Amino acid sequence: MPSSSEQVPLPSWPRRVGVALLWLCLWQLLFWPLVHWAERAARPSSLSAAQSVEFQLLDDTGQALGGRRSAARVGLEGFVVSSEPGAARVIFAVPFSVEDPTRELALFLSLREQIREIRLNGSALQAIQSLPRLEGLLTSEPSYYTLPGELIRAGVNRLEVEKSLFGFDTALSEFAIGPADELADSTRH
């Protein structure tokens, strides 16, 4: 029997498991910050700095539920809205200013999910060009939509993104509205 001053060696497998877990934790501490950095580097530098956007909940017939409200930015998730009884859709409203309406503009969404329709100054974009719809699917793909020049006016414009509500929360992802060529370059990287 060993004396109280002697250390009893641990069997080798618990030590190996402990070392493996330590390496795994250290790897995770390095890996996730690198993923975050790479994802942020691939996004346009002109992402909206807005801290909130206006939204309106709708029922399944398209009737408004309550008044317009404000959705706050929640980290990288974007602008989060919680579902309410009877709500089937949400319309996010994004005002933006244009000095030169002849310059080609685009919309960049960092995540494309549950989009039903995008409207610019009241006109649906898919009536002018096709709009990819991924009803029922979740994707981490960014999306890029050119904004038709004939719908853009000098001064304040209004972009609306209508999304289906599934589950408890829905979000308008981080976005940018800006020069089409710059946003296209961000989408390709």
C-alpha positions, 0 to 999 in steps of 0.5 A, a space after each residue: 500500500 502506498 504511503 500518503 506522500 506517494 502519488 498514485 499514477 492515473 491509468 493512461 486512458 483518463 489522461 489521454 482523454 483529458 489531454 484530448 479534451 483540452 486540445 479540443 477546447 483550445 482548438 475551438 477557442 481558435 476556430 470560432 473566432 477565425 470563422 467569425 472574422 472570415 465571415 465578417 471579412 466577406 461581407 460588404 463594408 457598407 452593412 447598415 449601421 441602423 440599430 432598429 427597423 420598422 415592421 408590421 405583422 400580418 395575418 394569413 390574409 394580409 391584414 395588419 395586426 396592430 400598429 407598426 413597431 420597431 425591431 431592434 438589432 440583436 447581434 449578428 442575427 439582425 433585426 428580430 421579431 417575435 411571432 404573435 398569435 394569428 401572425 403569419 407574415 412580417 413586413 420589414 420597412 427600410 427607408 434609405 436616401 439616394 442622391 443620384 438616382 441614375 447610379 445603379 443600386 443593389 440590396 445585399 442580405 447576409 442571410 436569405 430565408 423565408 422571403 416572400 416578396 421584396 418591394 421598392 417604393 411599393 413595387 414588387 421586384 419580382 414583377 421586374 426580375 425573378 426573385 429566388 424564393 426558398 419557402 420552408 428552407 433555411 440557408 446561410 447564403 447571402 443574396 444580392 438583388 439589383 434595384 431597378 433604376 426606374 423605381 428609385 427616386 432622388 431623396 427618401 426611398 422605401 424598401 420592404 422585405 416580406 417574410 413568412 413567420 415560422 416558429 417563435 422568432 423571425 429576423 431581417 438579416 444584416 443588410 446593405 443598400 448601396 452601389 451595385 458593383 461594390 455589393 456584387 463584389 462582396 457577394 462573389 467572395 
